[in-house]
Amino acid sequence: MRFVRTIAGMVLLALGIPALLAGGGLWLAARHAGPDGGFGARFEPVRTPARAVLVADVDALLRADLPLARTGQARLHLTARDDDGEVFLGLAPADQVRRWLADVPHSTVRRVAVTRGQLPVDLDPATAGAGTAAPMSQPFWVREGVGSLEWSPAELSGRSLSLVVMRVDGADGLDLRMRAELRAGWFPGLAWALLAGGTLLVVLAVVVLVRPLRPREVVFVVEPDQVPVLAGRLGVTSLSGLGRQPGPASRPERHLVAVGSGAGARTRAAIAPPPGRCPDED
């Protein structure tokens, strides 16, 4: 029984402590949310001589660098500007974007590091090519916008979509200032749920591990001449006359005596009347 309680208590602790830590981390993060409940961050300036900046697989990038954006009804809002012209942002199937930009110079985003301050963007060198591209005339965009783009990553998760950022006129030489904002209405609720659930699991674990076991009691009914044998097997050295035979005129009785049988347990031995005598005889 003690072994089972120990295992149960350790399992509760293994579930409760991570839940508390995760809830505490989310609660601290929620304190930095904006007035509308969103979390915003600026990117480091993106400069490239190419005509377009490409994220080859948006879902894979979010899965690696910002998995929270892919859960629930979270929405991602992306803005971009360039002093030399309006900026186009669009999501489209990766294979169609790859064919479209095959001869167009473009730089591919390798990763975006999620850190404090401005987010660094790691770019591959621009590809060679002399082709031109007019983004507004393409029919394959799933989401598109000028200056900003908003979508729910959860709705498009699992699809191979590419993100293209370029000037509306398709000119080369980009100097982009970009900003992203994540809005997740479930964020505060999840933080409090994890804190409450983790606290409950830890309290239950402490109760299971610390609460003492109830002592067990075992009752043996034996003949008087068997008491010394039973006591010897139980390791009892003092019987206080339990092994004496009752006299002929004495009334046979049952005696209960406590004899220790191990940590936290109690054992009682009851002496039965000798054979042939009824306990109710006078």
C-alpha positions as CSV (number, residue, x, y, z in Angstrom):
1,M,0.0,0.0,0.0
2,R,2.8,2.4,0.9
3,F,4.5,1.6,-2.4
4,V,1.4,2.4,-4.4
5,R,0.9,5.7,-2.6
6,T,4.5,6.7,-3.2
7,I,4.2,6.0,-6.9
8,A,0.9,7.9,-7.1
9,G,2.4,10.9,-5.2
10,M,5.4,11.0,-7.6
11,V,3.2,10.9,-10.6
12,L,1.1,13.8,-9.3
13,L,4.2,15.8,-8.6
14,A,5.5,15.0,-12.1
15,L,2.3,16.5,-13.6
16,G,1.8,19.3,-11.2
17,I,5.2,20.9,-11.1
18,P,5.5,21.4,-14.9
19,A,2.0,22.7,-15.0
20,L,2.8,25.3,-12.3
21,L,6.0,26.3,-14.2
22,A,4.2,26.6,-17.5
23,G,1.3,28.6,-16.0
24,G,3.8,30.9,-14.2
25,G,5.6,31.6,-17.4
26,L,2.4,32.3,-19.4
27,W,1.2,34.6,-16.6
28,L,4.4,36.6,-16.7
29,A,4.2,36.8,-20.5
30,A,0.6,37.9,-20.3
31,R,1.6,40.9,-18.2
32,H,3.6,42.2,-21.2
33,A,0.6,42.1,-23.6
34,G,-0.7,45.3,-25.3
35,P,-4.0,47.0,-24.5
36,D,-5.7,44.8,-27.1
37,G,-4.2,41.6,-25.6
38,G,-1.7,41.2,-28.4
39,F,2.1,40.6,-28.2
40,G,4.1,42.8,-30.6
41,A,7.7,42.7,-31.8
42,R,9.8,44.5,-34.3
43,F,12.2,42.8,-36.7
44,E,15.6,44.0,-37.4
45,P,15.8,46.0,-40.7
46,V,15.8,43.6,-43.7
47,R,18.1,44.8,-46.5
48,T,18.7,42.9,-49.7
49,P,19.4,43.8,-53.3
50,A,16.8,41.3,-54.5
51,R,13.3,42.0,-55.6
52,A,11.5,39.8,-53.0
53,V,11.9,38.3,-49.6
54,L,10.6,34.8,-49.4
55,V,9.6,32.5,-46.5
56,A,9.5,29.2,-48.3
57,D,7.2,27.4,-45.7
58,V,5.4,29.6,-43.3
59,D,3.9,26.8,-41.2
60,A,7.3,25.1,-40.8
61,L,8.9,28.4,-39.7
62,L,6.2,29.0,-37.1
63,R,6.4,25.4,-35.9
64,A,10.1,25.9,-35.2
65,D,10.2,29.5,-33.9
66,L,6.8,30.4,-32.7
67,P,4.6,27.3,-32.0
68,L,2.1,29.2,-29.9
69,A,0.9,31.1,-33.1
70,R,-0.4,27.8,-34.5
71,T,-2.8,27.0,-31.6
72,G,-6.4,27.8,-31.2
73,Q,-7.8,31.0,-32.8
74,A,-4.5,32.9,-32.5
75,R,-4.1,35.6,-35.2
76,L,-0.8,36.9,-36.7
77,H,-0.7,40.4,-38.0
78,L,2.3,41.4,-40.1
79,T,3.2,44.9,-41.3
80,A,6.0,46.1,-43.6
81,R,7.1,49.4,-45.1
82,D,9.8,50.6,-47.4
83,D,10.6,54.3,-47.9
84,D,10.9,53.7,-51.7
85,G,7.4,52.4,-52.2
86,E,4.4,50.5,-50.9
87,V,5.0,46.9,-49.8
88,F,3.0,43.9,-50.9
89,L,2.6,40.9,-48.6
90,G,1.0,37.6,-49.8
91,L,0.5,34.0,-48.9
92,A,0.3,31.4,-51.8
93,P,1.0,27.7,-52.4
94,A,4.7,27.0,-52.2
95,D,5.0,25.2,-55.6
96,Q,3.3,28.1,-57.5
97,V,5.5,30.7,-55.8
98,R,8.6,28.7,-56.5
99,R,7.8,28.6,-60.2
100,W,6.8,32.3,-60.3
101,L,10.1,33.4,-58.6
102,A,12.4,30.9,-60.5
103,D,14.0,33.7,-62.6
104,V,13.3,36.6,-60.1
105,P,16.1,37.6,-57.7
106,H,14.9,36.9,-54.2
107,S,16.3,36.3,-50.7
108,T,15.0,33.4,-48.6
109,V,14.4,33.7,-44.8
110,R,16.3,30.9,-43.1
111,R,14.9,31.5,-39.6
112,V,13.6,34.3,-37.3
113,A,15.0,34.2,-33.7
114,V,12.4,35.0,-31.1
115,T,14.4,37.0,-28.5
116,R,14.0,40.2,-26.4
117,G,14.2,43.4,-28.4
118,Q,14.3,43.4,-32.2
119,L,14.0,40.0,-33.8
120,P,16.9,39.1,-36.0
121,V,16.1,37.7,-39.5
122,D,18.6,35.3,-41.0
123,L,18.6,35.6,-44.8
124,D,20.2,33.5,-47.5
125,P,22.1,35.4,-50.2
126,A,19.9,36.7,-53.1
127,T,19.5,34.3,-56.0
128,A,20.7,35.3,-59.5
129,G,18.2,36.2,-62.2
130,A,16.9,39.0,-64.4
131,G,13.2,38.3,-64.3
132,T,10.6,40.8,-63.1
133,A,7.5,40.1,-61.1
134,A,4.3,42.1,-60.6
135,P,2.6,40.6,-57.4
136,M,-0.8,42.3,-57.7
137,S,-1.5,40.6,-61.0
138,Q,-1.0,37.0,-59.8
139,P,-4.2,34.9,-59.2
140,F,-2.8,32.3,-56.7
141,W,-2.7,34.3,-53.5
142,V,-4.5,32.7,-50.5
143,R,-4.1,35.9,-48.4
144,E,-2.7,39.2,-49.6
145,G,-2.4,42.8,-48.5
146,V,-0.6,46.1,-49.1
147,G,1.3,47.3,-46.1
148,S,-0.1,44.6,-43.8
149,L,-1.4,41.1,-43.7
150,E,-3.4,39.2,-41.1
151,W,-4.3,35.5,-40.9
152,S,-4.9,32.7,-38.5
153,P,-2.0,30.2,-38.7
154,A,-4.2,27.4,-37.2
155,E,-6.6,27.7,-40.2
156,L,-3.8,27.2,-42.7
157,S,-1.6,24.8,-40.6
158,G,-0.5,21.7,-42.5
159,R,-0.6,23.5,-45.9
160,S,2.7,24.3,-47.7
161,L,2.3,28.1,-48.1
162,S,5.0,30.6,-48.9
163,L,5.1,34.2,-47.7
164,V,6.3,36.8,-50.2
165,V,7.2,40.4,-49.2
166,M,8.2,42.8,-52.0
167,R,7.4,46.2,-53.3
168,V,4.1,46.6,-55.3
169,D,6.0,47.8,-58.4
170,G,8.3,44.7,-58.2
171,A,11.5,46.9,-58.1
172,D,14.7,45.5,-56.7
173,G,16.6,46.7,-53.7
174,L,14.5,46.3,-50.5
175,D,15.0,48.1,-47.2
176,L,12.1,46.7,-45.1
177,R,11.0,47.7,-41.6
178,M,8.7,45.0,-40.4
179,R,6.6,44.3,-37.3
180,A,4.6,41.3,-36.1
181,E,1.8,41.1,-33.6
182,L,0.3,37.9,-32.2
183,R,-3.3,38.0,-30.7
184,A,-4.3,35.0,-28.7
185,G,-7.5,35.5,-26.6
186,W,-7.0,32.1,-24.9
187,F,-3.6,33.1,-23.4
188,P,-4.7,34.5,-20.0
189,G,-7.3,31.7,-19.5
190,L,-4.7,29.0,-20.2
191,A,-2.2,30.6,-17.8
192,W,-4.8,30.6,-14.9
193,A,-5.9,27.1,-15.7
194,L,-2.4,25.8,-15.6
195,L,-1.7,27.6,-12.3
196,A,-4.9,26.3,-10.7
197,G,-4.5,22.7,-12.0
198,G,-0.8,22.6,-11.1
199,T,-1.5,23.8,-7.5
200,L,-4.2,21.2,-7.1
201,L,-2.0,18.4,-8.3
202,V,0.9,19.4,-6.0
203,V,-1.5,19.6,-3.0
204,L,-2.9,16.2,-3.7
205,A,0.7,14.8,-4.1
206,V,1.6,16.2,-0.7
207,V,-1.5,14.7,0.9
208,V,-0.8,11.3,-0.6
209,L,2.9,11.2,0.4
210,V,2.6,12.7,3.9
211,R,-0.7,11.4,5.3
212,P,0.1,8.5,7.7
213,L,-1.2,5.0,7.0
214,R,-3.9,3.7,9.3
215,P,-2.6,0.9,11.5
216,R,-3.8,-2.6,10.5
217,E,-5.2,-5.0,13.1
218,V,-5.0,-8.8,12.8
219,V,-7.0,-11.0,15.2
220,F,-5.9,-14.6,15.8
221,V,-8.2,-17.1,17.7
222,V,-6.0,-19.9,19.2
223,E,-6.1,-22.5,21.9
224,P,-4.3,-21.6,25.1
225,D,-1.5,-24.1,24.6
226,Q,-0.8,-22.6,21.1
227,V,-0.3,-19.1,22.4
228,P,3.4,-19.5,23.3
229,V,4.0,-21.0,19.8
230,L,2.2,-18.0,18.1
231,A,4.0,-15.5,20.3
232,G,7.3,-17.0,19.5
233,R,6.6,-16.7,15.8
234,L,5.6,-13.1,16.2
235,G,8.7,-12.3,18.3
236,V,6.8,-11.5,21.5
237,T,8.7,-12.2,24.7
238,S,6.3,-11.2,27.5
239,L,2.9,-13.0,27.6
240,S,1.9,-12.2,31.2
241,G,0.5,-15.7,31.9
242,L,-1.4,-16.2,28.7
243,G,-0.2,-19.7,28.4
244,R,-1.7,-21.0,31.7
245,Q,-4.4,-23.6,31.6
246,P,-7.6,-22.6,33.4
247,G,-8.6,-24.5,36.6
248,P,-11.5,-27.0,36.6
249,A,-13.7,-24.6,38.6
250,S,-12.7,-21.6,36.7
251,R,-14.9,-20.1,34.0
252,P,-13.2,-20.3,30.6
253,E,-12.7,-16.9,29.1
254,R,-11.4,-15.3,25.9
255,H,-8.5,-12.9,26.4
256,L,-7.5,-10.4,23.8
257,V,-3.9,-9.1,24.1
258,A,-2.0,-6.7,21.8
259,V,1.2,-8.1,20.5
260,G,3.4,-6.0,18.0
261,S,3.8,-7.3,14.5
262,G,5.8,-4.7,12.8
263,A,5.9,-0.9,12.1
264,G,2.4,0.6,12.4
265,A,0.5,-2.7,12.8
266,R,-1.2,-4.3,15.8
267,T,-2.1,-8.0,16.3
268,R,-4.4,-9.4,18.9
269,A,-4.5,-13.0,20.1
270,A,-7.7,-14.4,21.5
271,I,-7.5,-17.5,23.7
272,A,-10.3,-20.0,23.0
273,P,-11.8,-22.2,25.8
274,P,-10.5,-25.7,26.0
275,P,-12.3,-28.4,23.8
276,G,-15.5,-29.8,25.3
277,R,-16.5,-26.8,27.3
278,C,-19.1,-24.3,26.3
279,P,-18.3,-20.6,26.9
280,D,-21.9,-20.1,28.2
281,E,-21.7,-22.9,30.9
282,D,-22.0,-21.9,34.5
